[in-house]
Amino acid sequence: MMRGPEIAGPRNEAQGGPGQERRPPAVISLSSHVARGSVGNRSIVFALETLGLPVWSVNTVSLPFHPGHGKATRLVPDPDQFRSYLDDLLNSPWLEEVGGVLTGYMANAAQAEIVGSFLQQLKQRRPGLVTLCDPVIGDHGGLYVAPETAKAIRDHLLPHADIATPNLHELAWLVGESDTAELAAIVRMARRLGPKTVVTTSAPALMRGHNGNLLVEGKSVVMAEHMLAEGPPNGPGDLVSALFLAHVLTGGEPVSALEKATASVFEIVVRAARRGSSELMLAADKGSIMRPMAMINLRAVMVPDKAGR
């Protein structure tokens, strides 16, 4: 097994001392919620709790279903209420339980600014907290959030992130470059993004007919690749982020977390597609979260320097 530097989270005082059962760290997840489907917090909470991590779920917007299926009414919390809601969490007596935070879809720029302030205060109170930013802003079709929202995520959330999980198009937009299939350019962009650890999802793989997730952490560059899945449903990005963070928080090294998360998501996506489902079927495929069986190719990627060495 390839090894990489471990991302260490804070000691959870609620875990107890010697001879006492250690409890896994709680995760605060801030993302969207849908009544039907398995995207946003519906996916994130299920994945984390399946792996035994308690979740403090904060919904940034509520939707009847993924807007990709058609017109969907948005219920967005009032900014002042949203700020007060987060202040209540910040001042709660159970804050010592929290070991990680995942930020996903933001409904507007004001939310991203409020969450950025929340993260800053939370990190002061919980040194060593592991934060993951999934910058949900767009795909190959362009931005699907307002430009000011995307800019607020870049300016207020990424600076507080230890881990980022953009897709290729989000990565390029966030660093102000064009989409590319050149791995050396993707690695360069990932190193410019800011967080220590960057997993670029749906990155072009080294094998034809494959794609994968590219981990960049310092000098370490690792691709976890798999065959392309036909007709994938919505939500794989949310699931990759949740599983990668879960495996890191429970003691996994980044490369191991990458392999497990990629295997789980590939299995779940393929099974949903074979059933003709428009959504990930997490309850039916719970076993793929706990014990993925898919064979994932892990490749160390050698990126030449500017001199071509």
Long-range contacts (C-beta under 8 A, 24 or more apart in sequence): 1-255, 1-256, 2-222, 2-255, 2-298, 2-300, 3-253, 3-255, 4-215, 4-217, 4-220, 4-222, 4-253, 4-254, 4-255, 5-217, 5-218, 5-220, 5-253, 5-254, 6-251, 6-252, 6-253, 6-254, 7-130, 7-162, 7-163, 7-196, 7-197, 7-248, 7-254, 8-128, 9-99, 9-100, 9-128, 9-129, 9-130, 9-248, 9-249, 10-99, 10-126, 10-127, 10-128, 10-129, 10-130, 11-128, 12-96, 12-97, 12-99, 13-96, 14-94, 14-96, 14-97, 23-97, 24-52, 24-53, 24-54, 24-99, 24-249, 24-250, 25-53, 25-97, 25-98, 25-99, 25-100, 25-249, 26-53, 26-54, 26-55, 26-56, 26-94, 26-97, 26-98, 26-99, 26-100, 27-53, 27-54, 27-55, 27-56, 27-98, 27-99, 27-100, 27-101, 27-102, 27-245, 27-246, 27-249, 28-55, 28-56, 28-58, 28-89, 28-98, 28-100, 28-101, 28-102, 28-122, 29-55, 29-56, 29-57, 29-58, 29-101, 29-102, 29-104, 29-242, 30-58, 30-60, 30-101, 30-102, 30-103, 30-104, 30-106, 30-115, 31-58, 31-59, 31-60, 31-102, 31-103, 31-104, 31-105, 31-134, 31-136, 31-238, 32-59, 32-60, 32-61, 32-62, 32-63, 32-104, 32-105, 32-107, 32-136, 33-57, 33-59, 33-61, 33-62, 33-63, 34-62, 34-63, 34-64, 34-65, 34-66, 35-62, 35-63, 35-64, 35-65, 36-64, 36-65, 36-279, 37-65, 37-66, 37-234, 37-235, 37-279, 38-233, 38-234, 38-235, 38-279, 38-280, 38-281, 38-282, 39-66, 39-234, 39-235, 39-238, 39-279, 39-280, 40-104, 40-105, 40-235, 40-238, 41-104, 43-235, 43-238, 43-239, 43-242, 43-280, 43-282, 44-102, 44-104, 44-238, 44-239, 44-241, 44-242, 46-282, 46-283, 47-239, 47-242, 47-243, 47-246, 47-282, 47-289, 48-242, 48-245, 48-246, 50-282, 50-286, 50-289, 50-290, 51-243, 51-246, 51-247, 51-250, 51-289, 51-290, 52-250, 53-100, 53-246, 53-249, 53-250, 54-97, 56-89, 56-98, 58-85, 58-86, 58-89, 60-104, 60-105, 60-106, 60-107, 60-111, 61-105, 61-107, 66-234, 66-235, 66-279, 68-234, 69-278, 74-107, 76-107, 76-108, 76-111, 79-110, 79-111, 79-114, 82-111, 82-114, 83-114, 86-114, 86-115, 86-118, 89-118, 90-118, 90-121, 90-122, 90-125, 95-122, 95-125, 95-126, 96-126, 98-122, 98-126, 98-129, 99-126, 99-129, 99-130, 99-249, 100-129, 100-130, 100-131, 100-132, 100-245, 100-248, 100-249, 101-129, 101-130, 101-131, 101-132, 102-131, 102-132, 102-134, 102-241, 102-242, 102-245, 103-131, 103-132, 103-133, 103-134, 103-157, 103-161, 104-134, 104-136, 104-238, 104-241, 105-136, 105-145, 106-136, 106-145, 106-149, 106-152, 106-153, 106-157, 107-149, 108-146, 108-149, 109-146, 109-148, 109-149, 109-151, 109-152, 110-152, 111-152, 112-149, 112-152, 112-153, 112-156, 112-157, 113-152, 113-156, 115-156, 115-157, 116-152, 116-155, 116-156, 116-157, 116-159, 116-160, 117-156, 119-157, 119-160, 120-160, 123-160, 130-162, 130-163, 130-245, 130-248, 130-249, 131-160, 131-161, 131-162, 131-163, 132-161, 132-162, 132-163, 132-164, 132-165, 132-241, 132-244, 132-245, 133-157, 133-158, 133-160, 133-161, 133-163, 133-164, 133-165, 133-195, 134-164, 134-165, 134-166, 134-237, 134-238, 134-241, 135-164, 135-165, 135-166, 135-170, 135-174, 136-170, 136-237, 136-238, 137-170, 137-173, 137-174, 138-169, 138-170, 138-173, 139-167, 139-169, 139-170, 140-169, 140-179, 142-169, 143-173, 150-174, 158-193, 158-194, 158-195, 159-194, 161-194, 161-195, 162-195, 162-196, 162-197, 163-195, 163-196, 163-197, 163-198, 163-199, 163-244, 163-245, 163-248, 164-193, 164-194, 164-195, 164-197, 164-198, 164-199, 165-198, 165-199, 165-200, 165-201, 165-237, 165-240, 165-241, 165-244, 166-193, 166-198, 166-200, 166-201, 167-200, 167-201, 167-202, 167-237, 168-200, 168-201, 168-202, 168-203, 168-204, 171-198, 171-200, 183-214, 183-223, 183-301, 183-303, 184-303, 184-304, 186-214, 187-214, 187-216, 187-221, 187-301, 187-303, 190-214, 190-216, 191-216, 197-254, 199-240, 199-244, 199-258, 201-236, 201-237, 201-240, 202-236, 202-237, 206-299, 206-301, 207-297, 210-297, 212-262, 212-296, 212-297, 213-240, 213-258, 213-261, 213-262, 214-301, 215-254, 215-255, 215-258, 217-254, 220-254, 220-255, 220-300, 221-300, 221-301, 221-302, 221-303, 222-255, 222-258, 222-298, 222-299, 222-300, 222-301, 223-297, 223-298, 223-299, 223-301, 224-258, 224-259, 224-262, 224-296, 224-297, 224-298, 225-296, 225-297, 225-299, 226-262, 226-263, 226-266, 226-294, 226-296, 226-297, 229-266, 229-269, 229-270, 229-273, 230-273, 231-273, 232-269, 232-272, 232-273, 233-269, 233-272, 233-273, 233-277, 233-278, 233-279, 233-280, 234-278, 234-279, 234-280, 235-279, 235-280, 236-265, 236-268, 236-269, 236-280, 239-264, 239-265, 239-268, 239-280, 239-282, 240-265, 243-289, 255-298, 258-298, 259-296, 259-298, 260-292, 262-296, 263-292, 263-293, 263-294, 263-295, 263-296, 264-288, 264-289, 264-292, 264-294, 266-292, 266-294, 266-296, 267-292, 267-293, 267-294, 270-294
